[in-house]
């Protein structure tokens, strides 16, 4: 059986999409993947990415968020 572990669940404040991030390991082996599940009403978008892609994507997201006016810091302060 494939192994799925939920890492985070949250909702987007504008649009109310439900996002779930999971670590997904196929029973047959191979590298762990980061599964991203986005629910918009009754529609789901699901895709798996490798660790290198996750690191690149995460850096771009963090850099963009930090550059926004009033951006919150990792400690939760604006």
Number of C-alpha atoms within 10 A of each C-alpha: 7 9 11 15 12 12 11 11 12 12 13 10 8 6 8 12 16 16 19 17 18 19 17 19 18 13 9 7 8 8 10 16 19 22 22 18 18 20 16 13 9 5 8 13 10 13 11 17 16 12 13 9 13 15 12 10 13 12 12 12 11 11 11 11 14 14 10 9 8 10 13 13 10 9 6 7 8 9
